[in-house]
């Protein structure tokens, strides 16, 4: 991995990012509209390198690993590309076309979140700063 | 001949004569089929001096080589000829069910000239081809005529029908297949109307076609069909239709608002997006023949002023053209508008663009109450648009109907006052609902150099700028930034060739996004059996582009016509792209250099034409 020292580090960052995101009204509203259980699968970089978010029923929950239930959407990519993606430095359509991201399931909910990704990236940059990882800011 | 049948039906409606012509295989190898082969036929047989609505005008319907193959996305056909709307080359791709039926009946296309003495229709049942009286259908709407034809001949008969607008020679009239699938652009419904041809009905006895290598085609189809079906874009299109990503488009600045005077309207994104249509009015999903994507919408609006029974639903283009473009975010109104445009036989893109221009003109005082016959035009007043303006256009009724039925360029030319500056069109074809100032600057270039005018499907530049096109085998590995001109002319050179293949092979751009260059090559080598290499295939795509330019040149088009209007090149307003301007001249100049296009005549230089095996054509223009 280019950016991460172990498989747990990116998940810690990403879960913190979602925690902060859900505190911002506009983004929280956007996430709730996704209304899906999504698994972000980075297990190509280690068996524990994944997390899920559950935006169903007006609540936002998240956790490390694979969700117990079958996710409505699974996005599989490397932890490095996930870092680029959450930093808004990876064109998701291009990444899907070039097989850097594999998608399984319905992306309808995620399309509703897509316009907010720029703001999510701002939150992510804030998290990297708080976690003393400014060196990762792209 | 394999894949193709090599035969076309040649109909002279004036003489009432029908014959079947066999075309040389060289035509197919050089110009593929669809709009490319239609261009070749027009070049060889067309009357370049004829008014598009005169009996001498040629109307061409043409399949691609893969029609009937039972492969997702390949059941389209092209309609082509001189456009009555623009006066230049026109072609329009249509999905649905006509293309495979015509192929199975034994033909690759139909060429119609002349004018029938009375309302007529063409009936094709394999070898039996007849011109029949269509008096009972004349004056009736498309849905009604489609149902009547199905009732008379049977559900398995495939139909092409025009509405009252086509009969009245409205310049942007459509031809509707199965009452749902539109030959929308460039006004070929009016050409049918001018020939007194109300409908074409086709039924094949056997559903077979001859293939160069049936086993390999079968293997390829087994690979491609699931690949196309399971692609993320296909699933999104299936679930929420062509408006599935309207939200993303809105935030990018791609969705035109109030005649392209703004690039952002937050409320509209949620109210008009495809998932909202799914949740509110969708009753079923529909598809073209053999397509597993099924992006078509069937809707019902149960109550309110826009109530409509279950039937064809609006595509993205209709939703925006009769939504934000006119200052409205009423999704039910777009369903109603789409339905009446279909029934009357009008292109929703040109209608939307022309009406939006008229609303702005009225607001500015350039169009007066005297011009409109006392009708006030206001942003968002969909009652006036749907209940008055659209029916008046279809009937060419009153001053306003007659003015707007000719399209935005004609209307702006008539009222003057520099109102041409805020038309949104190229070569007279109103632009589709993608604003390059937010959607991608390369799209501005391909709008301008496209043969038929402002068009987002002549070349897949829009998809390339989104990031969904990747062809490493031809060196197309650009990581394009939509909001710059960087590498756009270079990318356009490849997209021109791909667009030539798509529109000549009549392959849907949603489906063929999943098809790689080697798979394209396999299709050509296993279906018609051309034994091409990649270079030969790409040259064929580019040759189609060159030929259409030569045709336009013979219609009097030059580099002065490869331009966009003042409104389209103003800096973007509001939202993500606010203030950004497009380096249009720079892109166009570089594109001409790369394509070896003469900067005045806007046609390829003689040496290029000879290199592409177009020496005979070169001799006509140089």
Boltz contact constraints between the chains, C-beta under 6 A:
constraints:
  - contact:
      token1: [A, 91]
      token2: [B, 467]
      max_distance: 6.0
  - contact:
      token1: [A, 93]
      token2: [B, 466]
      max_distance: 6.0
  - contact:
      token1: [A, 93]
      token2: [B, 467]
      max_distance: 6.0
  - contact:
      token1: [A, 93]
      token2: [B, 468]
      max_distance: 6.0
  - contact:
      token1: [A, 94]
      token2: [B, 467]
      max_distance: 6.0
  - contact:
      token1: [A, 96]
      token2: [B, 232]
      max_distance: 6.0
  - contact:
      token1: [A, 97]
      token2: [B, 467]
      max_distance: 6.0
  - contact:
      token1: [A, 97]
      token2: [B, 468]
      max_distance: 6.0
  - contact:
      token1: [A, 97]
      token2: [B, 470]
      max_distance: 6.0
  - contact:
      token1: [A, 98]
      token2: [B, 470]
      max_distance: 6.0
  - contact:
      token1: [A, 103]
      token2: [B, 232]
      max_distance: 6.0
  - contact:
      token1: [A, 107]
      token2: [B, 232]
      max_distance: 6.0
  - contact:
      token1: [A, 107]
      token2: [B, 236]
      max_distance: 6.0
  - contact:
      token1: [A, 108]
      token2: [B, 239]
      max_distance: 6.0
  - contact:
      token1: [A, 108]
      token2: [B, 240]
      max_distance: 6.0
  - contact:
      token1: [A, 108]
      token2: [B, 275]
      max_distance: 6.0
  - contact:
      token1: [A, 111]
      token2: [B, 245]
      max_distance: 6.0
  - contact:
      token1: [A, 114]
      token2: [B, 248]
      max_distance: 6.0
  - contact:
      token1: [A, 115]
      token2: [B, 247]
      max_distance: 6.0
  - contact:
      token1: [A, 115]
      token2: [B, 251]
      max_distance: 6.0
